[in-house]
Amino acid sequence: MALAILFYVLLSTTDVLYSDYIRLVNSYLGKPFQLGDLLQKDILTRIPLTYFFREINRHSFGYTLIFDRALGVLGLFLASKPLLLFMRKKQLPFLQQLLFLILFYSLNKWEMLLNGSGYIHFLAFSVFYDYFYALDQAFSKKSSLLVLSSYPPFILLVAGPYCLAVFLSCFALFFFLVLGKKLWDRKGTILLLISNGLCLFLYLLSNHYAVYEYAGAESISLREVLQNHLLFVVKFIFYGFSSMLVSGENLEKLLRDGAIQGKGIVLIGAFVLFFYIFMTLLYIWRFFVSSGNGGGQVFAGKGKEGLSSEQGQEEAKNQIGKSSMAAENSGEPFYFGLLPGLLLLHGLASHALVFLTRYMFLKESYAFQSRYALQYQSALLGAFLLLFLWKNGNRASLVQKARTAQGRLAFCLLFSGIFLFGTLWTDSSEWGKSMYRREHYERMWIYSHDLSAYSDEELEDVFEYRHGGERIRKAFAIWEQVKKDWRERR
């Protein structure tokens, strides 16, 4: 599937600067890289690891967008690996894994895939999901958390503002682990929380010194928005959730054609939110119900109670990692694991953060833009992992609980079918638009050969950059010099 995504990206684009690349070239390629570039106060908002990949691209390929786009597809592929490992350990059937991958590789992320500068975000999500999977495995094996404390600093280097949702999700996770009396490693937990907290503080400190350019933003506070624009807030939230079922491109087309109104999009978003809430409540219920089997202490220890139940604890650990049927029969403390819950937390936190960073534009349509699909998708992936695990969990008692099993099957088929239809609709429409998108890039390429012949307004419109034609001309001049230097070195 990753190869199909790569083919789509190459089919839909050409190698030409535009949009955010204008800013990147002007900011970073006009002069040689120096170590001092990494010592700026707002460096963590600039994502330090991009400097490394940018220099590789400059010196090895003459700075081509194809390199960045290929890295983005690679990052998407790497992000799928921890999820596939989790499904394999839980022995999910092939069809469930296939449906999950279809949802995962949906082209609702087309804007991030085609805009090569977003490659680092795909790589960041591969680190996020690997971190979540490592936490899940440490929980299931009751292994040490000390090693995992190295993840937050690395996330800080690769994630930029996306790290906020990860750190907040981890804090929420350990809060629930405390409530459920499921913590098992005192020293590791303390060190991991310190690592998360310190990295969160460092990012917020760096962000304090950052200067952002918001074209079209209103001078309005969050409090004013909540008090005077409540309808906008409601629409924004539900519009965001709706984009996980129907892509933003298709929603915009439906609105233009009059086939649907804003209320219809809100209903779609409410349907998706209902699915998330249902799976979240199911997860929380199972989490706390299993606490009775998971031990009654906040931290596992070796007191009298710990020694008296040592044999039972060892037996429970030996059962972890088996199939759902074996898990329910053996009384495994919490078969769902931590990964689905972390994905849900991360996705819901991402919805909140998108609102907090975009409310000042007062445009509810911003909520279902393709650029946010990667962030939103975590909640959908977590919900479907839970759905599959819940549906499979009753296989051992089909005879005794036939109605329950049939109800779970019907629920699973209903939501799987609806989201599969939405994803296939998105994919088919995006594949159909690939040639039109390529024509758009080829138009940019034609304009780039004679920039002086066009006005600033024309250049801003064609290259999707609203900060002056002079900056666009400067960026292309720098890019040509970089390519010339690269050809001379070969």
ZIQUIHU-V794661 format. One line per field, one symbol per residue. ss: DSSP state (~ for helix, > for strand, _ for the rest). Layout:
ss: ???
This chain:
ss: _~~~~~~~~~~~_______~~~~~~~~~~_____~~~~~___~~~~__~~~~~~~~~~~~~___~~~~~~~~~~~~~~~~~~~~~~~~~____~~~~~~~~~~~__~~~~~~~~_~~~~~~~~~~~~~~~~~~~~~~~~~~_____~~~~~~~~~~~~~~~~~~~~~~~~~~~~~~~~~___>__~~~~~~~~~~~~~~~~~~~~~~~_____________~~~~~~~_~~~~~~~~~~~~~_____~~~~~~~~~~____~~~~~~~~~~~~~~~~~~~~~~~~~~~~~~~______>____~~~~~_~~~~~~~~~~____~~~~~~~________~~~~~~~~~~~~~~~~~~~~~~~__~~~~~_~~~~~~~~~~~~~~~~~~~~~~~__~~~____~~~~~~~~~~~~~~~~~~~~~~~~~~~~~~~~~~~~~~~~~~~~~~~__~~~__~~~~~~~~_____~~~~~~~~~~~~~~~~~~~~~_
